[in-house]
Amino acid sequence: MLDCYKDKMGDRRLRYYYKETGIEFPDDPSNANLKPLYESCKAGAEERKFDYFGIQFKKECWGDDIVSN
């Protein structure tokens, strides 16, 4: 399932920062291939046994076993 969330510093939906992808995110993502970015964060989440993961600031991978409210 894909979804979008807005959170605030100090009140993260996903609590654990685990990786910076190093993959360049284009300024105009409308025609971009974002699959490498997604796959990079997904692989890191699987290695850490996270049930959920997300991308923040176009490059950071965050994960958790639960999604905080």
C-alpha positions as a Markdown table, in Angstrom:
| # | Residue | x | y | z |
|---|---|---|---|---|
| 1 | Met | 0.0 | 0.0 | 0.0 |
| 2 | Leu | 1.2 | 3.5 | -0.8 |
| 3 | Asp | 0.1 | 6.5 | 1.2 |
| 4 | Cys | 1.3 | 10.0 | 2.1 |
| 5 | Tyr | 1.6 | 11.5 | 5.5 |
| 6 | Lys | 2.6 | 14.8 | 6.9 |
| 7 | Asp | 4.5 | 14.8 | 10.2 |
| 8 | Lys | 6.5 | 17.2 | 12.3 |
| 9 | Met | 10.0 | 17.0 | 13.7 |
| 10 | Gly | 9.7 | 15.4 | 17.1 |
| 11 | Asp | 6.4 | 13.7 | 16.2 |
| 12 | Arg | 7.4 | 11.3 | 13.4 |
| 13 | Arg | 5.0 | 8.7 | 12.0 |
| 14 | Leu | 8.1 | 6.5 | 11.3 |
| 15 | Arg | 10.5 | 6.7 | 14.2 |
| 16 | Tyr | 13.8 | 5.3 | 12.8 |
| 17 | Tyr | 16.0 | 7.0 | 10.3 |
| 18 | Tyr | 18.1 | 4.3 | 8.7 |
| 19 | Lys | 19.6 | 5.5 | 5.4 |
| 20 | Glu | 20.4 | 8.3 | 3.0 |
| 21 | Thr | 20.0 | 6.9 | -0.5 |
| 22 | Gly | 22.5 | 9.1 | -2.3 |
| 23 | Ile | 20.1 | 9.0 | -5.3 |
| 24 | Glu | 19.4 | 12.3 | -6.9 |
| 25 | Phe | 15.7 | 13.3 | -6.8 |
| 26 | Pro | 14.8 | 15.6 | -9.7 |
| 27 | Asp | 13.3 | 19.0 | -9.1 |
| 28 | Asp | 10.5 | 18.0 | -11.4 |
| 29 | Pro | 9.5 | 14.5 | -10.5 |
| 30 | Ser | 6.6 | 14.3 | -13.0 |
| 31 | Asn | 8.7 | 12.4 | -15.6 |
| 32 | Ala | 11.2 | 10.9 | -13.2 |
| 33 | Asn | 12.0 | 7.2 | -12.6 |
| 34 | Leu | 11.7 | 7.0 | -8.9 |
| 35 | Lys | 11.9 | 3.3 | -8.7 |
| 36 | Pro | 15.6 | 3.2 | -7.7 |
| 37 | Leu | 14.9 | 5.5 | -4.8 |
| 38 | Tyr | 11.9 | 3.4 | -3.7 |
| 39 | Glu | 13.8 | 0.1 | -4.1 |
| 40 | Ser | 16.8 | 1.4 | -2.1 |
| 41 | Cys | 14.6 | 2.4 | 0.9 |
| 42 | Lys | 12.6 | -0.8 | 0.5 |
| 43 | Ala | 15.7 | -3.0 | 0.7 |
| 44 | Gly | 17.0 | -1.2 | 3.8 |
| 45 | Ala | 13.6 | -1.7 | 5.5 |
| 46 | Glu | 13.6 | -5.4 | 4.7 |
| 47 | Glu | 17.1 | -5.8 | 6.1 |
| 48 | Arg | 16.0 | -4.2 | 9.3 |
| 49 | Lys | 12.7 | -6.1 | 9.4 |
| 50 | Phe | 10.6 | -3.0 | 9.3 |
| 51 | Asp | 6.9 | -3.5 | 8.3 |
| 52 | Tyr | 6.7 | 0.1 | 7.1 |
| 53 | Phe | 9.1 | 2.5 | 5.4 |
| 54 | Gly | 8.9 | 6.0 | 3.9 |
| 55 | Ile | 11.0 | 8.5 | 2.1 |
| 56 | Gln | 11.5 | 12.0 | 3.4 |
| 57 | Phe | 13.4 | 15.1 | 2.1 |
| 58 | Lys | 13.8 | 13.3 | -1.3 |
| 59 | Lys | 16.5 | 11.0 | 0.0 |
| 60 | Glu | 16.1 | 9.9 | 3.6 |
| 61 | Cys | 14.7 | 6.4 | 4.4 |
| 62 | Trp | 12.7 | 6.0 | 7.6 |
| 63 | Gly | 11.1 | 2.9 | 8.9 |
| 64 | Asp | 9.2 | 1.3 | 11.8 |
| 65 | Asp | 7.2 | -1.7 | 12.9 |
| 66 | Ile | 4.2 | 0.5 | 13.6 |
| 67 | Val | 2.9 | 3.8 | 12.3 |
| 68 | Ser | 2.5 | 6.2 | 15.1 |
| 69 | Asn | -0.6 | 8.4 | 15.2 |
